[in-house]
């Protein structure tokens, strides 16, 4: 009998050690703030291979009559949001040095080698020359945040000003980058290019559109690496009249696929962000009445890979107050088949106090829960993502001691801080 109980105990131990018998650990949660004395604007975030996070921000360092000077700020944290390193591009000059260029970053992606290992990161944005001149900027850094080339690469279309907003790396043997830019002047509104990974020279470039689109800073390549997808807001004829726009383009110098708008002539929609979802994409946006500068709700819609808007997939989430601040900021898919929306919601009619607003949606479009996070005064959302441990990561801009600062929060799967 003693041998029977011994065997039974060993069997129970064996079964409890199997993967299916081990309970899933709760995600770590935290709230972190980053501030260096200058106003910071949070822009983008990715999870890195070591389960930490990389934050992209822009720091306003100086304003003159002829120029406004920014620096790209890159912050690396560990998995718990603790600072690992911080870098500026360009670096702060030494005493007595002449003025440095003005750089801003908006798009961020990891760089991988042929084995899939993470080797560094790539940023796209713009170099500002004077008040209105913008050159698309592309900067590579290694895993420690050191610039791979001392001088970032800049691109333009002749005299047309371009701001880089999205970047993605192909996973095929070339490993080339694809860059999306917002044309700041001229008759076109989009810049799309393939960039050689080794030299950062353009393989091809193209500009298209009608000069009426504001682009989201996300660019996605489909799994077949035959098409790229991005979105934004398309202005209709007339003031305060807009709709969501989604574009599919081929990996060549000629546009293929579609360039479609989604909305209704009886109201306005703006496209703030998109993410892959199922066999298509989900788009986050904001709703307002025609002729109004005030938003009244956050919306989302789902679109198939051929551009068809899925029937019954959209939903609207009313705000507490109509507000001038863009309420929809970011969207990500979640491993349970749902979606998570990040917004900015006004807590008073004057819009002097705003919070981060999280909306969790299940696979059928049903709202599961909402959460508000933030302090007094203005908090503005930037990006949301699901981390590898199942928690939700929120990046935003907040106010500390009257200085715009970076806010980083990680919640559990219910949007709570433990």
C-alpha positions in Angstrom: 0.0 0.0 0.0 2.9 2.4 0.8 4.2 1.8 -2.7 0.8 2.7 -4.2 0.6 6.1 -2.4 4.2 6.8 -3.5 3.3 6.1 -7.1 0.2 8.2 -6.8 2.2 11.1 -5.4 4.7 10.9 -8.2 1.9 10.8 -10.8 0.3 14.0 -9.3 3.6 15.8 -9.3 4.3 14.8 -12.9 0.8 16.0 -14.1 1.1 19.3 -12.2 4.4 20.0 -13.9 3.0 19.6 -17.4 2.4 22.8 -19.3 -1.3 22.3 -19.2 -1.3 21.9 -15.5 0.6 25.2 -14.7 -1.6 28.2 -14.2 -0.8 31.2 -16.3 1.0 33.9 -14.4 -0.6 37.3 -14.1 1.0 40.0 -16.2 3.3 42.4 -14.4 1.8 45.9 -14.0 3.3 49.3 -13.4 3.1 53.1 -14.0 6.2 55.0 -15.1 7.0 58.6 -16.0 9.9 60.0 -18.0 10.9 63.6 -18.1 14.2 65.4 -18.9 13.2 69.0 -18.2 12.1 69.8 -21.8 8.6 69.2 -23.2 8.3 65.6 -24.5 5.7 64.3 -26.9 5.2 60.5 -26.8 4.8 59.0 -30.3 5.4 55.2 -30.5 6.3 52.1 -28.6 7.3 48.5 -29.4 8.1 45.5 -27.3 11.7 44.3 -27.8 13.1 40.8 -28.0 14.2 40.9 -24.3 10.5 41.6 -23.3 11.3 45.2 -22.5 10.0 48.2 -24.3 11.3 50.9 -26.7 9.7 54.3 -26.6 9.9 56.9 -29.3 9.3 60.5 -28.4 10.1 64.0 -29.6 11.6 66.6 -27.3 11.1 70.4 -28.0 14.4 72.1 -27.1 14.1 75.6 -28.6 11.9 77.9 -30.6 13.1 80.9 -32.6 11.5 83.2 -35.1 12.8 81.1 -37.9 12.7 77.6 -36.6 11.5 75.2 -33.9 14.1 72.7 -32.8 13.3 69.1 -31.8 15.3 66.1 -30.9 14.3 62.5 -31.3 14.2 60.8 -27.8 14.6 57.1 -27.6 14.0 55.3 -24.2 14.7 51.7 -23.6 13.1 50.0 -20.5 13.1 46.5 -19.1 10.0 44.4 -18.8 8.9 46.3 -15.7 9.3 49.8 -17.3 12.5 50.6 -15.5 14.9 52.8 -17.5 17.8 50.9 -19.2 19.1 53.7 -21.4 18.0 57.0 -23.0 19.4 58.5 -26.2 18.9 61.8 -28.2 19.2 62.4 -31.9 20.9 64.7 -32.6 22.9 64.8 -29.3 22.9 67.9 -27.2 25.8 70.1 -28.4 28.7 71.0 -26.2 29.0 74.5 -24.8 29.6 77.0 -27.6 28.6 74.7 -30.4 26.5 76.0 -33.2 22.8 75.1 -33.6 22.1 71.4 -34.4 19.5 70.1 -36.9 15.9 69.6 -35.8 14.7 66.0 -36.0 11.4 64.4 -35.2 10.5 60.7 -35.2 7.0 59.1 -35.7 7.5 55.5 -37.1 9.4 52.8 -35.2 10.3 49.2 -36.0 12.7 46.5 -34.9 15.5 45.4 -37.3 16.0 41.7 -37.7 18.7 39.7 -39.5 18.2 36.6 -41.7 17.7 34.4 -38.7 15.0 36.6 -37.2 17.2 37.8 -34.4 16.7 41.4 -33.3 19.8 43.5 -34.2 18.6 47.1 -33.7 15.8 49.5 -34.5 14.8 51.9 -37.3 13.0 55.3 -37.0 11.4 57.4 -39.6 10.3 61.0 -39.2 11.5 64.3 -40.6 14.3 66.9 -40.5 12.8 70.4 -40.2 14.6 73.1 -42.1 13.1 76.4 -41.2 9.5 76.6 -40.4 7.9 74.8 -43.3 10.6 72.7 -45.0 10.5 68.9 -44.2 12.8 66.2 -45.4 11.8 62.6 -44.7 14.4 61.2 -42.2 15.4 57.6 -41.6 17.7 56.6 -38.7 19.1 53.2 -37.7 20.4 52.4 -34.2 21.8 49.3 -32.7 20.4 47.4 -29.7 22.2 49.9 -27.3 20.7 52.9 -29.0 23.9 54.0 -30.8 23.4 55.4 -34.3 24.7 53.0 -36.9 25.4 55.9 -39.3 26.5 59.3 -38.0 24.3 61.1 -40.4 20.6 60.0 -40.8 19.4 59.4 -44.3 17.0 62.1 -45.8 14.7 61.8 -48.8 12.4 64.1 -50.7 10.5 64.3 -54.0 12.2 67.3 -55.5 10.9 70.4 -53.7 8.1 68.6 -52.0 8.2 68.4 -48.2 7.8 64.9 -46.7 7.3 63.7 -43.1 8.0 60.0 -42.4 5.2 58.3 -40.5 5.6 54.6 -40.9 8.2 51.9 -41.4 8.2 48.1 -41.7 10.9 45.6 -42.6 10.3 42.8 -45.1 11.0 39.3 -43.7 12.2 37.9 -46.9 15.9 37.4 -47.8 16.4 41.1 -48.8 15.3 42.4 -45.4 14.6 45.8 -47.1 12.6 48.5 -45.4 9.3 50.0 -46.7 8.7 53.6 -45.7 5.4 55.6 -45.7 5.5 59.3 -45.7 3.1 62.2 -45.4 3.6 64.8 -48.2 3.4 68.2 -46.6 3.1 70.3 -49.7 2.2 69.7 -53.4 -0.6 67.8 -55.2 0.2 64.4 -53.7 -0.4 63.3 -50.1 1.5 60.0 -49.8 5.1 58.9 -50.3 5.9 55.2 -50.4 9.3 53.7 -51.0 11.4 50.6 -50.8 14.7 51.3 -49.1 17.8 49.0 -49.4 18.6 47.7 -45.9 22.4 47.9 -46.4 22.8 51.3 -48.1 19.5 53.0 -47.2 19.3 54.0 -50.9 15.9 54.0 -52.5 15.1 51.0 -54.6 12.0 52.8 -55.9 9.8 55.7 -54.7 6.3 56.9 -55.5 4.0 59.7 -54.6 0.2 59.5 -55.1 -3.0 60.7 -53.7 -4.8 64.0 -54.0 -3.2 66.1 -51.3 -6.1 65.6 -48.8 -5.0 62.7 -46.6 -3.7 62.7 -43.0 -1.9 59.3 -42.5 -1.7 57.2 -39.3 1.8 56.3 -38.3 1.4 52.5 -38.9 2.5 50.5 -42.0 1.8 46.8 -42.3 3.1 44.2 -44.7 0.9 41.2 -45.4 2.1 37.7 -44.7 2.7 37.0 -48.3 4.8 40.2 -48.6 3.0 41.2 -51.8 1.0 44.1 -50.3 1.3 46.9 -47.8 -1.5 48.5 -45.9 -1.9 51.8 -44.2 -4.7 54.2 -43.3 -5.7 57.7 -42.2 -8.2 60.4 -42.7 -9.4 61.7 -46.1 -10.8 65.2 -46.4 -13.8 65.5 -48.6 -14.6 68.7 -50.5 -15.5 71.4 -48.0 -14.4 72.2 -44.5 -14.9 69.9 -41.6 -15.9 67.0 -43.8 -13.9 63.8 -43.6 -13.9 60.0 -43.8 -11.7 57.1 -42.9 -9.2 56.0 -45.6 -7.5 52.7 -46.1 -4.9 51.9 -48.8 -3.4 48.7 -50.2 -0.3 49.0 -52.3 1.9 46.5 -54.1 5.6 46.1 -53.4 6.6 47.9 -56.6 6.6 51.3 -58.2 3.0 51.1 -59.4 0.0 51.2 -57.0 -2.2 48.1 -57.0 -5.0 46.9 -54.9 -7.3 49.7 -53.6 -7.5 53.2 -52.2 -10.9 53.4 -50.4 -12.8 55.7 -48.1 -15.3 54.7 -45.4 -18.0 56.9 -44.0 -21.2 58.7 -44.6 -22.0 62.1 -46.1 -24.2 62.8 -43.0 -21.3 62.9 -40.5 -17.5 63.0 -40.3 -15.1 60.2 -39.5 -11.3 60.5 -38.8 -9.0 57.5 -39.0 -6.5 57.5 -36.1 -4.9 54.0 -36.2 -5.2 50.5 -37.6 -4.1 46.9 -36.7 -4.2 43.5 -38.4 -7.3 41.6 -37.2 -8.5 38.2 -38.4 -8.4 38.2 -42.2 -8.2 41.9 -42.5 -7.7 45.1 -40.4 -9.5 47.0 -37.7 -9.5 50.8 -37.8 -10.0 53.2 -34.8 -11.5 56.6 -35.5 -13.5 59.4 -34.2 -17.0 60.7 -35.0 -18.3 64.3 -35.3 -21.3 66.0 -36.7 -21.0 67.8 -40.1 -19.7 71.3 -39.7 -18.5 70.7 -36.2 -15.0 70.9 -34.7 -16.1 68.8 -31.7 -15.9 65.0 -31.5 -18.7 63.1 -29.8 -17.6 59.5 -29.9 -14.9 56.9 -30.6 -15.6 54.4 -33.4 -14.0 51.3 -34.9 -14.7 49.3 -38.0 -13.3 46.1 -39.5 -12.2 45.8 -43.2 -11.3 42.6 -45.1 -8.0 42.4 -47.0 -9.8 43.3 -50.2 -11.1 46.5 -48.7 -14.6 45.4 -48.1 -16.1 46.9 -45.0 -17.6 44.1 -42.9 -21.3 44.4 -42.3 -22.2 45.1 -38.7 -18.5 45.3 -37.6 -18.5 49.0 -36.6 -19.5 50.4 -33.2 -19.6 53.8 -31.6 -18.7 54.7 -28.0 -20.1 58.1 -26.8 -17.9 60.5 -24.9 -18.7 62.2 -21.6 -18.5 65.6 -23.3 -18.0 66.8 -26.9 -14.4 67.7 -27.2 -11.9 69.3 -29.6 -9.1 66.8 -28.7 -9.0 63.8 -31.0 -10.6 61.0 -28.8 -9.4 57.9 -30.8 -5.6 57.3 -30.5 -4.7 53.7 -31.1 -6.0 50.1 -31.5 -4.5 46.6 -31.1 -5.8 43.1 -31.5 -5.7 40.8 -28.5 -4.9 37.1 -28.2 -8.5 36.3 -27.0 -9.8 37.4 -30.4 -10.9 40.9 -29.4 -9.7 44.4 -29.7 -8.4 47.1 -27.4 -9.0 50.8 -28.1 -7.0 53.6 -26.6 -8.6 57.0 -26.5 -8.4 60.4 -24.8 -11.5 61.5 -23.0 -12.4 64.9 -21.7 -13.7 65.0 -18.1 -15.1 68.6 -18.3 -16.8 70.6 -20.9 -13.8 72.9 -21.3 -11.4 70.1 -22.1 -9.0 71.2 -19.4 -8.8 67.8 -17.9 -8.4 64.6 -20.0 -7.7 61.0 -19.2 -6.5 57.9 -21.1 -9.6 55.8 -22.0 -9.3 52.0 -22.6 -12.2 50.1 -24.3 -12.0 46.3 -24.5 -14.1 44.7 -27.2 -14.7 41.0 -27.7 -14.6 39.1 -31.0 -18.3 39.9 -31.7 -17.8 43.7 -31.2 -19.4 43.7 -27.7 -17.9 46.1 -25.2 -16.5 44.1 -22.2 -15.2 47.0 -20.1 -13.8 50.5 -20.0 -11.1 52.0 -17.9 -10.0 55.6 -17.3 -6.5 56.4 -16.1 -4.8 59.7 -15.6 -4.1 62.6 -13.3 -5.2 66.2 -13.1 -5.0 68.3 -16.2 -4.2 67.0 -19.7 -3.3 63.3 -20.5 -3.2 62.3 -24.1 -3.0 58.8 -25.4 -0.4 57.8 -28.1 -0.2 54.0 -28.5 -1.6 50.8 -27.0 -0.2 47.2 -27.5 -0.6 43.8 -25.9 2.6 42.6 -24.4 4.0 39.0 -24.7 2.7 38.2 -21.1 -0.8 39.2 -22.0 -0.9 42.6 -20.3 -1.8 45.8 -22.0 0.7 48.6 -22.5 -0.4 52.3 -22.8 1.9 55.1 -24.0 0.9 58.7 -23.6 1.9 62.3 -22.9 1.1 63.7 -19.5 1.9 66.9 -17.5 4.4 66.9 -14.7 5.2 70.2 -13.0 3.8 72.0 -16.0 6.1 70.2 -18.4 4.9 67.7 -21.0 6.2 64.3 -20.0 6.1 60.6 -21.1 3.6 58.3 -19.5 4.0 54.5 -19.6 1.5 52.1 -18.0 1.1 48.4 -18.1 -2.2 46.8 -16.9 -3.4 43.3 -16.5 -6.0 41.7 -18.9 -8.8 43.6 -17.2 -7.1 47.0 -17.5 -6.2 47.1 -13.8 -3.0 48.1 -12.1 -2.2 45.4 -9.4 
